[in-house]
C-alpha cells in the first residue's frame, strides 16, 4: 500500500473534525506524563472538546483551504489538536487551566471563529467564562431588581394596615390648618 493511501484517511478524519469547528487550539504536549495526559483528555471531554495528537503534515493537509490554514506556522514539533464545535472558548479555557498545574503543556495558538490567536491571546480568551456561567450571571443580575421590588411590595402590603391610619391622621391636620390660613389671609386685607 502506498504512503498516500495510508495518509488519506487520517487527513479526512482531521477534515471531518474541523468541518464544523468553532475553535481549534494547538498545543505542545511534550513532557506530559501518561497520568497527566489522561486527566487532560478527561477534562476536555467533559467540556465537549475532542483532543488528539496528529502528525503536523496531516494537519497541514487537512487545514488547507479552511480558516485553520492560519495555524500552518505553528505546526512544528509535537502537536496535539483540541477542537470544539459548541463553545469557542472551551479548548483554550481547559488547556490554560491544565497548563497551570502541568507546566510541560504549552499552548501554541489557535483559531477561534475564523480568527487566529497566538499563545498570549489564547490566555486572555481562556479567562472568558463559559456561556453557562455568563448566562447565569445575566439572569442573576436581571432577577435581582425584580426580587428586591417584590420584597418591597410585600413589605408595603404587610404594613399596609398600620400605615393607613397614620396617613389618615395627617390628612385632617392638613385640612384643619388650611382653613385657618385662609381666615388669616381674608382678615389681612380688611385691616388695610
Secondary structure, 3 states (H helix, E strand, C coil): CCHHHHHHHHHHHHHHHHHCCCEEEEEECCCCCHHHHHHHHHHHHHCCEEEEECCHHHHHHHHCCCHHHHHHHHCCCCCEEEEECCCCCHHHHHHHHHHHHCCCCEEEEEEECCEEEEHHHHHHHHCCCCHHHHHHHHHHHHHHHHHHHHHHHHHHHHHHHHHHHHHHHHHHHHHHHHHHHHHHHHHHHHHC
